[in-house]
Amino acid sequence: MLKLFRYLKPYALFALLAPLSMVGEVLMDLFQPKLMSKIVDDGVLGQDMGLIVKTGVLMLLLLIFGGACGIAASAFSGIASQSFSRDLRVDVFEKVMGLSFQQTDKFTTGSLVTRLTTDITAIQQVVDFCQRMLIRDSLMFLGGIVMMLTMDVHFGIVIVGALPIEIICMVSVLRKVDPYYTVVAQRLDTVNSVVQENVSGARVVKAYVREDHENERFTKANNDLMEANLKVANTLAVLQPVLSLVMNASIIAIIFIGGLQAQAAEIKIGEIMAAITYLTRIFMGVMMMSMMFQTVSRAMASVRRINEVLETEPVITDGSKGFTNLQQGTVSFRNVSFSYPDSQGRPVINNFSLEIKKGENIAILGATGSGKSSLVNLIPRFYDATEGEVLVDGVNVKDVNTRELREKIGIVLQKSELFSGTVADNIRWGDKNADLSAVKTAAEIAQADEFVSKIPGYYESIIAEKGASLSGGQKQRLSIARAVLKRPEIIIFDDSTSALDLGTEARLREGLQKALSGTTLITIAQRIASVKSCDRIAVLDHGRLVGCGSHDELLESCEVYKEIYSSQVKTTGGEV
């Protein structure tokens, strides 16, 4: 927790003013029972109306001042704690965005969402409580004891007898419940993951009529969460009645001791009433602290989870070299091998070498699972090669700044990702400063203008979340348009025209050749018809390069290419 308090440092003034204001409120509260006893003993029993009025006005003024202090404490504490959580959430989000794919996959999306929301909120509540409730309850506890003892030291017997019982009960219960909070957080992660998967994959669930299966999954995850929360609640349920029992027994003891002292004329009735009020506040302070410690216990599980993210060092780190202007748009694979972290060393890419020239239109072809997407993911450093080198413009990608590297590259992924906003906003991901004319030109090259012009609102029409209002082909064309708008040195098409018909794809490639002359185009495709016109086609088989050349050359020299070609000829019933 101490590591995270650095986020409170910029708001130290508010964090200091909050407890100081709370001291003012508590002091005003502590004076109230004393003044009330004076009204009872000297005013009511002494039949002094002037004293009653005078003391009553004083009590009212103290209440007003105490209330103002309480309002100020809440305001200062709110500013400090909310600012703390905002800054922490920003840093955690930036950390998540800086992690590699393999690291975010390890945490899971649902878990990261929980950490950024529920966990940080739990920590923020503790920061708020520490500035207000901890100060209030601690001062009320200590101040109540002092005020009681100033009235009669015999009341100390009750405090000495009761407090150890309450503290032992509180510590025992909290120690038992602490491990459950980690379990609750993990099960909340599972619930969020199930929800996230089903919201994003709703069409697949409905298409395969798997609603019942997914309802069962969610019900199980939800029941597991409920059971974990019930264990926490049932364990804590013991605490409140025990504390109340001890408090009420102590009140009876105060009345008994006070009665004996009153008979001996050593204490007044009003002072006994005040002592009971102080005792109630002492034990209420203990109860509130027990509740606060519950919150702290819950938050400590969240702190561990947040620190786990913050302390994770990115696998992909920036290099120190820059690019020169001697080469622009070249890519070189030199004896590259790659294995995914969880693949137990099984290589997806095996000793792959290939030189791609500036402005070349090259395709990468292979059967499903041959390593095509894995290969191109090494270019922008979504992953790092296990062995060998990947060079862009003659520089090893591991040696350069990742931002500078990715500025050179435009990527159209296999799965088109669109964001809530207008059509123009989504295309402007390629260039946030582009005007509408440039956006429209990019859409025309990507063959997207023809359907955008038919949408009500045109380029200012709103796209539903994840592009749910568009077809697969339309989403692909918008994704291509934003890559075109970026005008990078290298564009990678990762099987990103699979939803387009051959006619639209042909017009797209013709438009790309005219508009992006000199740009290196790397295309991953399943269909030979999509790549046969490329300058060269690199054929992958189980992560190995088994052929590279033009369509005609590969038909003569590459068995794997001929097999793929033959299978597609049979499927289409003619030339592909």
N, C-alpha and C positions, 0 to 999 in steps of 0.2 A: 504493500500500500504506500510506503514511504516513497517508492520510485515514482508513483503517479502524482505525488503532491507537488512536483515541480510545475505541474500545470496550474496550480493554485497561486504560484508565486506572483504572476502579473496582477493578481487581484488581492494582494496581501492586505491592502488598506481596507477593503470591504470585509475580508476575512477577519480582520482585527476589530473593526467597528461593530460587527454582528455580536460577538460575545460580550463586548463592553456594554452595548445597549441591553443585552440580556441580563447583565449584572444589575443594571438599573431596575429592570422589571422585577427581578427576584427580590431585591432589597425592599421594594415597595410592598410586595406580597408578604414578606416576612414581618413587616410592621403591623399588618392588618389584625392578626389575632391578638397582639399585645394591646392595640388600641381598643379592640372590642372588649377585652377583659376589663379595661379601664372604664368603659361605658357601663358595663354590667355592675362592677364593684362600686365605683364612685358615683356613677350617674344614676343608674336605676335603683340600686339598693340604697345609695346615699341621697336619692331624690333631688338630684341637681340637674335641672333641665338645661341650664346654660352649658354645663360640661358636656352633656349629651350632644347638644347642637354643635358646640365648638369642635368636639372630637369627631363627630360625624362629618363635618365639613372638611376637616383635615384628612380623614379617611378617603373622602371623595376626591380631593385634590391629589392625594398619593396614588389613587387608582387611575386617575387621568394621566398622570405623569408616567406611571408604570405601563399603562396601555400604549402611550406614545413610544416608550422605549421598546415594547414588544413589537409594534409595527415597524419601527426602524430596524430592529434585529432581523425580522422576516425579510425586509427589503434588501438589506445588506447581504444577508445570507443567500438570498435568491440570486442576486447579481453574481456573487462569487461562485456558487455551486453550478448555476446554469452556464456561466462562462467557462468554468472548468470542464464541464461535460462536453460543451461545444468544441473546445480546443482538442480535448482528448479524442473525440469522435473524428475530427478532421485528421488527426495524426494516424489513428488506426485505419481510417479509410485510405489515406495516402500509402500507408504501409501495405495494405491489401493490394492496392493497385500496382505496387512495385514488386509484388511477389511473382514468381514464375508460375506457369500453368500447373506444374507438378506440385507446387506448394499449396496453391488454392484448392487443387483437387484433394490434397491431403486433409485440409481443414473441412471441406465440403461447403457448399453454398449456404445451406440452412444454418450451419454453425456460425459462419461469418456474419450472417444477418442477425442472429441472436446476440452475438458479441457486440455488434455495432449499435444495437437497440436496447434489449433487455439488460444486458450486463453493464453497459455504461450508465444506464438509468439507475441501476441498483447502487453503483459506486457514487453517483451524483447525490442520491438520497443520503448516503452515509456522510458525505462532505457537508451537506445541509444540516443533518442532525448533530454533527460534531460542533458546528458553530452555534447552534441554538439549544437543542434539547439536552445535549451532554452537559453544557454549561448550566442550564436551568436546573436539571435534575441533581447535578452534583452540588450546586450551591444550596438548593432547597434541602437536600439531605444534610449537609454540614451545618447550614444556618439553622435548620429546625432543631438539630441536636443542641446547638449552643443556646438557642432561645429557651428550650425546655429546661436545660440545666440551670439557667439563670433564674428560673422560677422556683425550682426545687431539685436539689441534687439527687433526691430519692428516685426521681423519674429515670435516672441513668440506669437503675437496676433493670427496668423494662427494656431499655435500648440494648444493654449488654446481653440480655437473655434472648431477645428476638432477632437481632440483626444477623448473628452467625448462622441461625437456622435458615433465614431467607437467602443469605449469600451462598451457603452450601447447596441448597436446593437449586438456585439459579445456575451456579457453575456446573453442577452435575447434569442438569437437563441440556444446557447449551453445548456441553462437550459431546453429549450423545447425539444431538441433532446436527452438529456441524457437518459430518460426512454426507448426510442426506442432501445437502444443498448442491453439492457437485453432481450427484445423481439426477436431481431435478433439472439442473442446467443441461446435462447431456440428453435427457429425455425431451426437453424442450427443443433442442437441436434436431432431434429425430422428427418431431411433429412439424417443425418448420421445413425440413427437407422434404417430407411427404407432401406438404401443401405446395411447396415450390415446384416439385416435379409434376404434380397434377394440374397446377394452373398453367405451366408452360407446355405441358403435353396433353392438354384437354382434348384436342382433336383426335389424337391417337387413342386415348381412353375410350372416347365415344365411338370411334370407328370400329374398334374391336369389342365393343360392348363389355368393357371391363369395369364399369362403374361399381358393381358389387364387390369385385376383388379389391379395388382401390379404397372403397368404403371400409372394407375389413382391415386393410393396412392402416388407414387413418384411425379407425376405432381402436386397434391394438396399441398404436403409438400414443393415442390420447388417453387410453386406460392406463398405460404404463406411467404416463405423466401424472395422472390423477392419483395412482397408488403411491408414487413417490411423494407427492404433496400431502397425501393423507398421513403418511408416516411422519412427516414433519409436524403436521397439525396435531396428530394424536400424541406425539411426544411432548409438544409444547402445551397441550391441553392440561397436563398435570400441574404445570407451573402456576398458572393464575389462581386456581382454587387454594393451593398451598399457601401462596403469598397472602391471599385474602384472609385465610384462616388465622395465620400468624398475626396479621394486622388487627383483626377483630379481637383476638385474645389479648393483644397488647393494649387495646383500648379499654377492655374490661379491667386489666391490671392497673392502668392509669386511674380509672375511676375508683378502684379499690384503694390504691395508695393515696390518691387525692382526698378521698372521703376520710381516711384516717388522719391525714394532715389537717383537713378542715375542722374535724372534731377537736384537734389539739390547738386550733386557732393559729396554725402556722402557714396556712395558705387560704386564699379566698376562692369563692365559687367561680368568678370570672377567669381566674388563673388556671383552674382545672379545665374549664372550657377551652382556653387558649392552648393548654398542653395537649388536649385531645386533637385540636386542629393541627398543631405542629406535628404530632405523631402521625396523623393521617397523611400529612404532606411528606413526611420522611419516608413512609412506606410507599406512598404513591410514586415518590421519586425513585425508590428501589424498583418498583414495578415497571416504571417507564424506562429505567436503565436496562432492565431485563429485556424489554421489547426492542430497545435500541441495540443491545448486544445480539439479538436475533437478526436484526437487519444487518449488523456488521458481519455476523457469521455468514449470512447469505451473500453479502457483498464480497467477502474474501474469496469465495469460489469464483466470483466474477472477476476479481482482481487477477487471480491466477490465469484465467482464460485470456484476459486482455494482455497481460504481460507475455503470455505465450506467443501472441501475434506480434507484439512490439519487439520482442527479443529474437524473432525469427530473422535470420540474415538472408537476404535475397540470394538465390543461387546464381542469377544472372546479374553480374556487376559490370559497371562501366569501365572501359579502358581509357587510356590517356592519349592515344594517337588521334590525329585528325586525317581527313581525306585530302588528297591532292586533286588538282584539276586535270591531271594527265590522262586519267581514264574515267569515263563516266558511263555507268550502266553495264559493266562487266561483272560476271559472277564466275567463281572458280571453286570447284570441289576437288580437293586433293587427298586421296586415300581416306575418305570420310567413312567412319563407322558410327552407328548410333544405337543405343539401347535405352528404352524407357526405364525409369528408376525402379519400377516394380516388376520388371520383366525377368528378373533373376539372371541378368547378363545375356539374354538371348538377343542378338542384334536384329534390329529392324532394317538398318542400312549396313551394308557390308563392303568395305573397301571400295567405295564409289569415287570415281574421278571423272570430271567433266569440265570443259571450258566453254563458257557462254560469252559470246562477243557482244559488244555494244550494238544496239539496234537490231539484234537478231530476234527472230520469231521462232522460238523453240518450244516443242511440246514434250511432256513426260507422260508416257503411256505404260500401262501395266494392268495386270489383273487386280481385283479387289484384294487388299492386304499386302500388296507388293512393296509398300513403303513410299508411295508417291507424295502424299501429304506430309508425312514425317520428314521427307527430304527437303521440301520447300520451307517447312517450319524452321529449318536451321538457318535460313538466309536472314530473316529479321530477328533471329535469336529468341524465338519463342522457347526453343530448347537449344542447348549447346551440344555440339558433336562430342561423342565419347572419345573418338580418335580422329586424327587427321585435321585438316583445316578447311574452313569455308571463308573465301575471300570475296569482298565486294570492292570494286574499283582498285584491286590490287592490295587491299588491306584486310588482314584477318579480322573478322567481325568481333572476336573476343577482345580486340585491342582498341576498339573505338567506343565512343559514347553511343548508347543504344538509341537515344532520341535522335541524334544526328544520322545514325544508320537508318532508322525507320522513316525519317523524312525523305530519304531517297527512294523508298519503296512504297508502292501502292498494292494493296492486297484485297482481292475479292474472295471471300471465304466460301467454302462449300455450303455452309448454312448461312443464309443472308440474315444479318442482324440489323433491324431497324429500330428506331427509338420513337417514343411519343413526341409528336411535334408535326410541323408541316412537311410537305414533300420537299420544299426548298431547304428547310433546316437539315433534313437527312442528307441531301446531296452536298450541302455546305460542310459536311464533315471532312470533305476533301480540301476545302479552303474556306475558312470561316469568314473571310473578307470578300468573297466573290459576290459580284452583283447578280441580279436576276438574269441578265443577258448571258453571262458566263455559265450560270446554272442551267439555263435552257439549252445552250450549245452542248454542254456535257450530256444532258438528257437525250438530245437528238442523236449524238454519236452512239450512245448506249441503247438506242431504239426505245427509249422510255417516253419520249415526248408524245408519241401517238396515243398512249393510253392516259397519260397525265392530262392532256388537253381535253379529254372527255370527262374528267372528274369535276364535279361541282367545286368551284373554288380554285381550280387549276393548281398552280404551284404553291398556293397558300392553303390548300385543303389539308385537313388534319389527318394524320395517319394513326390508326388505332395502335394500342400497345403491341410491340413486336410485329407490327405490320399485319395484324390479323385481318384487316379489311382488304388486303391485296392477295393476288394469286402468287404461287411460287415463282413463276416467270417474271411477274411484275417486280417482286422484291429483288430478284437477281439483277434486273436491269437498273433499278435504283442504286443498288450496291455497286454496280459497274460504273454508273454515272459519277458517283462520288470519287471513285478511283481515278477516273478520267479527269475530273475537275482538279485533282491534286497535281496533275502533270508531273509525275515522278520520273526518275531515270529508269526504274524497273517496275513493271506491273506483273503481279502473279495472279493468275486465274486458277483457283483451286477447285476444279470441277464445278465452276460457277455458271456454266451455261447449260447444265443438264436439263433445266426446265424449259428451255427455249426450243422452238421448232427449228428445223434445219434452215429454213428460209430466213427467219429472224436472225439466227446465228450467223449466217453468211453475210447479211447486211451489216451486222455488228462488226464483224472482222474487217470488212471492207472500210467501214467508218474509222475503225481503230488504225488501220494502216495509213489512211490519208491524214488523220488528225494528229497521230502520235508518231510521226516519222522520226526515227532515231531513238525511240524508246524501246528498251529491251522487254519483250513479251515472253513470259514463261507460262505455259498453259498445261494444266493437268486435266486429262479427260479420259473418259471410258470409251467414247465413240471415235473410231478412226475417221469417220466423216467429219468430225470437228477439227481434226488436226492434220489431215493429209496434205493440206496446202502450206503447212509450216515449212520454214527453211530446213529444220532438222527435227527429227523425232527421236528422243532417248527412250529406250525400252527397258523397263525394270522387271526383274523376276526375283522374288524373294530377297529384295534389297540389293541385288547386284545389277550392274549395267550389262545387259546382254546384247545390246545393239544400239547404234546411233547413226542416223543418216536420213535421207529423204524417203518419202513413201515408196517410191520405185526401188530405191537401193535396199530398203529393208525387206521388201517382198522377195528380193533375190538372195539376201544374205542372212536374215534373222528368222529362225524357226519359231520363236515365241510370237513374233509379230505376225508371221504367216498364220499361226494357229488362231490368234485373235481375229485377224482379218477374215479367215474362213468361217469362223463361228458367227461373225456379224453378217457375212454374206448370206449364210443359211437362214439367219434370223430375219433379215430384211427381204430375202428372196431375190437378191440381185446385187449390183455393184453398190459399195458403200462410199 
